[in-house]
Amino acid sequence: MYNWPVIIEILLSVAVMGATAYHAVLVMHQKLSYFHSVRYLLLSSYILFGTVVASETVLSQVSDVNLASLMLKMEISAVIVAAILLSISATVLTLQAKGHEFPYRALFNSPPLGLVLTSSISIFAFISIWSIFNFKFIVGEKVLLGVTTLIPQQDIVQIGTLALVFLGFVWHQTKLLSKDIITLQPASLSKVIRSTGLLWIVLSTTLFMVNGTFRTMGIDVVEFGHLLDSMVLGILAYIYAKPTTLLEFFASGSPLANELKRKHFTKVFDFDIGIGKKVLLEVDSVSDYIELVHYFLSSGPKPGICITYKGSSILPSDLENSAFKVVELSMSADRITVSKGGTVEAPLFKKSVYDLLKWSIECNAEGRLVLDGLTHFIQLLGIDEVYSIVSYISELCTRNGVQLLLILNYQVHKLEVISAFEGMADHVIQFERNRAKQVRPYTSVTRPVTSNDQSKPSQPKLE
């Protein structure tokens, strides 16, 4: 006659281990997920949870106390190691959300005191399990299943030590719920981060209660606790594998989003500009080249400087926290002023312009400078005056090792005007309907990926 309770118990454990393995595969198939940086830590945690379930399955089927004790030690050890890994994951995600470009390097160079303390407690608990603690068992029945088995009975010291591990783990997850993290991200991404911290807390609480506290009280519902944890892990795996609201993420302006965009934009600036070299960016009226210019300004060794005009679309939305400095030339300004956000506003008169440009270049030697809106200035000052200004800037940039980017709307001007500025540039890039063609030196056309583009980058197209 079949012992159906035992069969059901084993099938539940096998189902949980199978689901966990599938979830682990999902974790490793992330594409542009916010959690991609900690995917190996997450994978290890899923494997350790599978070890917990496997150890528990063996424990429920043995009658030898020594073997049962070995399985229990393996089970608790796997939980402790998983707690350490997920605490590290929470710390990495916290550093990442706060703008650290290399969170692991920051973690290694200056490990947070809280992580060191909680990890030390976890390591002490791990050592104690294998060298100090002696576990006791009673013979009892599993609740709901009615199977007779050995049920672990932990004393107050053992429970207290594991409670410290549990509380340390929860403390790290609450960092993902803090306002400092949430307010730095767009609403949908903040919701995902918050959900992750809460689900990790639910996972650890369930393990602590059904594998420790309830059993010490003689209540054994561990298989159902593992089933619940498997469901939580499935939800987390789904979250990990999602692109994490790419549109809002890329539009958030966070350091990580900017870094991802920069890696795409290097397809346009895939040549060595060189110190003191000049690039002419010829744009049309419909192309979105703003983020490309922001990349050029912010990816140099020093803060870049953007010379532009009031109302230009190239101005960053958050001037105060921008990675580069802005100088606005205005016909209405009567003197040089500095706004609260750090923007310099100057009158568009000949002497003021030349003095300000000279200062901007000489104080930022070997940096990057953008002169935006050549077309706008030509309409105000005329081609001769603007050509004279650009010639002056060009000479100063060469002398001070500054990389210069000039922006001109080629649709507005005659060929001889365009040719005049092209003759001053070392590199010429033409934008037409968001396609970039390097005119000199000649290369194939590439298409930069913008914040509104979720499709794959297009392949080079020869013209």
BAVOVO-482724 format. One record per residue (C-alpha): residue in one letter; x, y, z. Coordinates in steps of 0.02 Angstrom, whole numbers, plus 32768, in hexadecimal, padded with zeros to 4 digits. Layout:
N
AXYZ/...
END
This chain:
463
M800080008000/Y804480AA7FD1/N80748123805C/W802381BA800B/P8057823C808E/V810F820E8072/I80F982107FB5/I80A482BB7FBD/E813082FC802D/I81B782C37FB2/L815683047F1B/L814583AE7F6F/S820083B57F8D/V8229837E7EDB/A81AF83FF7E95/V820084897EFD/M82B084587EC5/G8278844E7E0F/A822384F87E18/T82BD85427E6D/A832D85007DE2/Y82BC854E7D5F/H82BB85F37DBD/A837985EF7DC5/V837D85DE7D07/L830D86777CFA/V838486D97D6A/M841486B67CF3/H83AF86EB7C5A/Q83A287A17C8D/K83AD88257C06/L83C488DA7C3B/S837B88B57CE6/Y83A389267D78/F83DD88887DD4/H8455884F7D4D/S84EC88857DB5/V84C288087E40/R848387787DD6/Y850C86FE7E0E/L84E887237EC5/L843087067EA3/L845386647E45/S84BC86267ED8/S842E864F7F4E/Y83B385E97EE7/I842C85567EE6/L843E85637FA3/F838185627FB9/G837D84C37F51/T8400847C7FC9/V839084A9805C/V82FD844B8010/A836883B57FE0/S83B483AA8090/E830683B680DC/T82C6832B806B/V835082B680A7/L833582EC815C/S827D82C18154/Q82A3820F811A/V832C81DB8194/S832281948244/D83DA819E826F/V83FC823582E0/N84AF824E82A3/L847A825481ED/A83E782C48218/S845E833A8274/L84D0834181DB/M843D836C8168/L840083F381DF/K84AE844281E7/M84B784438129/E840A8491811F/I842E851D819C/S84DA853C814E/A848B855480A3/V841085D280EC/I849D86348140/V8507863B80A2/A846E8671803D/A844D86FA80BE/I8500873B80A8/L84F287397FE9/L844A87927FE8/S848B88138065/I851C88367FEE/S849E88417F5F/A843788C17FBE/T84D589287FE1/V850A89227F2A/L845D89577EF0/T845E89E47F6F/L85078A247F32/Q84CC8A127E7E/A842E8A777EA0/K84968AFF7EF2/G84FB8B167E54/H85978AAC7E6B/E85D28A797DBE/F863589E57E05/P85D689AE7EA1/Y864089127EBE/R86DF89797EBB/A869189F47F36/L865989617FA3/F870889167FA3/N876489BA7FC0/S86F589F4804E/P86828969808E/P85F089B080F2/L8600899481AE/G8551894981B6/L857B88C58133/V861E8899818B/L85C488878231/T8532881E81F3/S85A587B1818A/S861487948222/I857C875D8288/S854786E881FB/I85F6869D81EF/F85F8868482AD/A8550862B82A2/F859185BE8214/I862B858A8278/S85C2856B8314/I854E84F582B7/W85DD84838286/S864984908323/I85DF84BE83BB/F8525849D83A4/N84DC83F183C6/F842D83DE8381/K83A6837783D4/F831283218381/I826A82E083B6/V81FC8264835B/G815D82B98322/E80DF82CA8295/K80E28349820A/V804B83BB8211/L7FCC839D8184/L8030830C8139/G802D829F81D5/V80D9825281B0/T814082198245/T81EE8265823E/L827E82AD82A4/I8257836382CF/P82EB83D38301/Q82E2842683AC/Q835784BD83BB/D8383850C8461/I837985C5848A/V843185E6845F/Q8422859683B3/I837F85F0838B/G83C8869583CC/T84638684835E/L83FC866082C3/A838886EF82F0/L841D876682E9/V844487278239/F838E8740820A/L838487F18251/G8427882281FC/F83E487E58156/V83408844816B/W839F88E28199/H83FA88DE80F2/Q835A88C58090/T8308895A80E3/K838E89C6808F/L833689A37FEA/L829989EF8035/S82EC8A91806E/K82B78B398026/D83698B5D7FF0/I83618ACC7F76/I82AD8ADD7F3F/T82B48B977F18/L834A8B827EA4/Q82EB8B127E2D/P824E8B247DC0/A81AC8AEA7E11/S819E8A417DBA/L82528A117DDC/S82428A497E91/K81AD89D67EA1/V821389437E61/I82A389677ED9/R822A89787F6B/S81D288D57F3C/T8278887B7F35/G82AA88B07FE4/L81FF887F802A/L81FF87D57FD3/W82AD87AE8013/I826F87D580C2/V81D7876380A8/L824A86D9806A/S82BF86E18100/T823086F3817D/T81DB86578139/L827D85F38143/F82A2862D81F3/M81F386078230/V81CD855E81DF/N827E851781E4/G82A885568292/T822985A68306/F8191853982DC/R81F6849882E8/T823A84C78393/M818284D483C5/G81638426837D/I8109846682E0/D81508422823C/V81098471819F/V81B184868148/E817B8442809D/F80EF84C18091/G8167854B80C8/H81DE8518803D/L814D85187FC2/L812385CA7FF5/D81DA85FF7FE6/S81E285AF7F3A/M8150861C7F03/V81A986B67F48/L824886847EEB/G81E186707E4C/I819D87217E5C/L824D87627E7B/A829187037DE5/Y820A87547D7A/I823C87FF7DBC/Y82F587DC7D9E/A82DA87A47CEB/K826E88397CB9/P82C088CB7C60/T828489347CF5/T821E89B87C9B/L82A689E97C21/L82528A857BDE/E82428AD67C89/F82EB8A967CC0/F83488AE07C2D/A82E78B827C41/S83118B8D7CFA/G83BD8BDC7CE2/S84078B697D66/P84C38B457D59/L84A58A907D28/A842B8AC37C9E/N84A58B447C5D/E85318AC47C5A/L84C88A4A7BF5/K849D8AD47B7A/R85528B087B6B/K85868A597B38/H850B8A667AA7/F853F8B167A78/T85F58AE47A65/K85BC8A9B79BE/V85B98B4E797E/F865A8B8679D5/D86B68AE479AD/F87538B3E7974/D87E28B8D79D5/I87B78C4679D8/G885F8C747A20/I88978D047A8F/G88748DAD7A40/K880E8D6179B2/K876C8DAA796F/V86C98D53793E/L86408DA378D5/L85948D5778F6/E851F8D817865/V846A8D63789A/D83BF8D72784B/S83228DB6789B/V82D98D0E78D0/S836D8CAA7914/D837F8C8C79CE/Y84388CA979ED/I84288CF57A9D/E845D8C5C7AFF/L84EF8C417A89/V852E8CF07AB2/H85128CD27B6C/Y857B8C347B5C/F86078C947B06/L86078D167B90/S85FF8CA17C25/S86718C147BED/G87148C767BF1/P87948C7A7C7E/K87578D277CB4/P86AB8D7A7CBE/G867A8DB47C10/I863D8E637BE4/C85AA8E867B72/I859E8F317B1F/T84EB8F467AE5/Y84598FC27AE0/K83C38FDC7B4F/G83378F627B28/S83A68EE37ACF/S83628E317AD0/I840F8DF37AFD/L84058E377BAE/P83F78DAC7C31/S83548DA37C93/D83B18DA87D39/L84378E2E7D23/E846A8E2B7DD9/N84998D727DD6/S84D98D6E7D24/A85818D1B7D01/F85B88DB27C99/K85B68E6F7CA6/V85468EDF7C3B/V85688F8D7BF8/E84D28FE67BAA/L84EE90767B30/S845A90EC7B2E/M842D918A7ACF/S83C791C77B66/A845091B27BE9/D84B092507C17/R853292007C88/I857991567CB7/T851390FE7D3E/V851490517D8E/S846D8FFE7DB3/K84468F917E49/G84608EF67DDF/G850E8F307DAE/T84E48F697CFD/V85488FFE7CC1/E84E2907D7C5D/A854390FC7BF6/P851691877B7B/L852E91607AC3/F85A691EF7A9E/K864A91DA7A45/K86C592007AD2/S866291A27B56/V865491097AE6/Y870D91017AC0/D8741911B7B76/L86C690997BB5/L86F890197B32/K87B090347B5A/W878E901A7C13/S87228F7E7BF3/I87AA8F2A7B8D/E88438F597BF4/C87F58F257C9A/N87C78E7B7C52/A88688E467BFB/E885F8D977BAF/G87A58D977BCE/R87108D9D7B57/L86B08E327B11/V860F8E387AAC/L85DB8ED07A48/D85238EB37A2C/G84B38F1079B4/L85298F52792F/T84908F6C78C1/H843B8FD3794A/F84D590417960/I84EA905878A4/Q8439909B789A/L845F91187925/L8513914B78FC/G852E91197848/I85A0909777FA/D863F91007801/E8634912378BC/V860A906E78E8/Y8695902C7878/S870D90A178D2/I86D29062797C/V86E48FAC7949/S87938FCD7904/Y87C3901F79A8/I877C8F8D7A0C/S87D08F0F799B/E887B8F5B79B7/L88638F647A74/C88258EB07A7C/T88BD8E727A1C/R89318ED47A8C/N88DF8E917B2C/G88BD8DDF7AF4/V88008DF47AFC/Q878F8D847A92/L87118DF17A37/L86648DC179F6/L860B8E3C7983/I85518E28795C/L85078E6B78BA/N845E8E527866/Y84988E2777B5/Q83E88E36776B/V83E58EF37785/H848A8F257734/K84D38F2A7687/L85598EAF7656/E85E68F2F7661/V85B88F587716/I85B78EA07745/S865B8E8276EA/A86AD8F147746/F868A8EC577F0/E86B28E1677B2/G875E8E587781/M87808E867836/A87518DDA787D/D87B88D3C788D/H871C8CCF788F/V86728CF0783F/I85D78C8F7874/Q85308CA9781E/F848A8C807870/E83F48C607801/R83558C19784D/N83B78BD078DF/R84368B7D786F/A84EA8BB17888/K85658BB277F9/Q861B8BDC7815/V86428C48777E/R86FA8C6077A1/P87538BEB77B9/Y86CF8B83775E/T867B8AEF77B6/S85D78A9377A4/V85358AD377ED/T85068AA0789D/R84688ABE78FE/P84788AF179B5/V84018AA67A33/T839A8B2D7A88/S83378B297B29/N82978B087AC6/D82DE8A737A69/Q82C089C67AAD/S82EC896D7A0D/K8392892079E4/P8419899579A2/S8410899B78E6/Q849D89557880/P851489C87822/K84C989FE777E/L85398A2F76EE/E850B8AC07681/
END
